[in-house]
Amino acid sequence: MNNKKQIIIRLSVVVIVCLSCLFRIIGIAILAAIPYLLIEKKINKKSFKDIGLSPRSFPGDLKKYWWLIILPVISGVTAVGLSKIIVPEFYQHVLERTQPMLLFDKVFLLIIQLMVLAFIEELVFRAFLQANISTVIKPAYAIAITSFFFSIGHYSSGAVFVVLYDLVFIFIDSLLYGMIFQKTKSVYSCAFSHFIANAVGVFILLIM
């Protein structure tokens, strides 16, 4: 496959992923991005490390960037804590956003769901979208753009202030995941951070 055709296909998939987020059809983004990543890896004879899927660096990344990896957890706890003071409806809003896709009454399956969802989302948004946008603009801008689409993809209707509050913290968390990926080039590191943040957030929801 010639270089021009690869660029056109890559751009097409990027557009599909972005439009899927805007229309909140994340399933299409997953079906477009992940197969593309694997097919493009095979065509260009890339290693799993090249696309952020080598687990070998994970222990070292965890030791070196533990402070960055736990920041989304702190962000989530802050979001919940502040919400009790300034936007009490936030709890119900998040519950309504997550209930359709999570099995809150089955703890083991819930943990598996959170792990799989975190890994898939990081594959799509970091290994594919952020990595590809970073090839044409500065990484900081790529992280911000990716985080915008990540946030929109998690949009859930509700009272304006509650929705904005939710989206702001989703955006902040996405920026942090983007920074983790930029520093480690590992899906495992940002997926682990994403999973821990979600798990702590769900635990807080369950005990409130």
N, C-alpha and C positions, 0 to 999 in steps of 0.2 A: 504494500500500500504506500503510495507516494505521500510526501510530507504535506502537500496542500490538501489532499483528501483527509488526512488525519486531523489537520487543524479544523477543517469544516465539521467533521464528525464530533470532535471534542467540543467545539463551540456550540453545536446543536444540542449536545447532551447537557452542557452548562445551562443553556437557555431553558431546556425542558425542566431541569431541576429547579431553577429559579421560578418559573411559571407555576410549577407544582406547589411551591411554597406559597406563592401569592394566592392561588386558588385553594390552598389547604388540602391538597391531594398528595400527601407525603408518600403514599404507596407508589405513585408513579415515579417520584424522585428516586426511591429505593430501586425500583425495577430498571431505571435508566442508568443510574450511577454505578452500582455495584457490578453488574455484568460488564459495563464499559471498562471499569478498572481492571478486571481480570483478563478481558480480551486484549486490552491495550498492553497489559503486562506481557502477555504471551507473544503478541505481534512484535513488540520492541525488545523482547528478550530481557525484560527487567527482572530483578530479584524481588522477593517479598519485602526486603529492606527498602528498596527503592520506592515502594508504594506505602510504606509505613506499617507493614504487617509482619515484621520480624520481632518476635517476643524476646530475643536475646538481650536487648538493651534495657528492657523494662526494669529489672532489679536496680540497675545503676541509675536509671532515670528517677525511680522512686526515692532512692537515697539522696540524689542531688537536688531534685526539685520538689521534695515533699511539701515544702511551704507553699508552693504554687498549686500543687495538686489538691491541698485541703482548702484553698481559698473559696472554691464554689460551695463547700459545706458551710463555711462561715457566712457567705453571701445568703444562702438559703435560710439559715437560722436567723439572720438579721431581717430578712424579708418577712418571716413569720412573726418575729418579735415586734417589729415596727407596725405590722398590720393590725395587731391587737389594739394599738393606740390610735392610728390614723385611718385605717380602712378595715374594720372588723369583718366586712363581707368577703374579704380575700380568701378566708378559709373555705367557705362554701363554693366560691368561684373555682378554686384549684381542685376541689373535690369533684365538681361537675365536669371539669376539663379532663381529669384523669380516670374517673370511674369507668367510662366506656371501654377502656383498653387494659385496665389492671384488675386482677383478682384479689381484692383487699381481704377476702375471707379465707384465702388459702396462702399461708405465709411462704411455704417452700416454693410454690409456683410463682408467687409474687416476686420473690428474689430472682428466680430464673428470668422472669419477664423483664425485670429492671436491668439485669445484666445484658440480655440480648438487645433490648431497645437502645441502651447506651452504646453498645458496640456498633450496631447498625447505623445509628445517627452519626456517630463519629466517622464511620467509613464514608458516609454520604457527604457530610458537611466539612470534615477536615481533610481526609485522605483524597477525596475527589474535588469538592468545590473550592475550598480554600487553597489547596495545592495548585489547582489549575489557574485560579485567579492570580495567585502569587507569581505566576510565570510572566504576567504582563504588567502588573503594578506592584508597588511596594508591599511587603508582607503586612505591615500595619493596616493599610487600606484594605487588603484582601481579608484580613481578620474582621474588620468592621463591616464590610459588605456581606461576608458570609454570616456574620452574627445578625445582621438585619433580616436576611432571608430565614435564618434559623428561628428568629423570634416570630416573624410573620407566620411561619409554618406551625407554630404552637399557639397561634391566636385562638381565643375562645370568646364568643360574644358575651356581653354583660354590661353593667354600668360602666360608663366611660372611664371614670377615675380608677375603678377596680381593674379594668382591662389594662389601662396604661401602667398601673403599678405592677401588675403581673409581667407585662412585656418588658419593662425596664429591667427587672431582675433577671428575666430570661436572657435579655441582651447582655447584661453584665456577666452572667455565667458563661455565655457563649464566647465572649471576649477572652475569658480566662481559659476555656478549653482551647481556643485558637492559639493563645500564647503558649500553652503546654505543648501543642502539636508543633508550633514553630520552633520551639527549643529542643524538643526531643525527636521530632520527625517520626513519632510512634503513635499509632492508633491506640495501642494498649494503654499507654499512659493517660491520654485524655479520656478514653473510655472508662478506665478505672476511676478517675476523678469524677466523671459524669455519673457513674453507677453509685459511688459513695454518697455524692450530693443528693441524688434522687432517693436513695435508701434512707438517709437521715430525714429528708423532707417527708417521705411517706410515714416514717415512724412518728414524727411529730404530729402529722395529720391524724394518725390512728389513736394517739393518746390525748388529743385535744378534746 
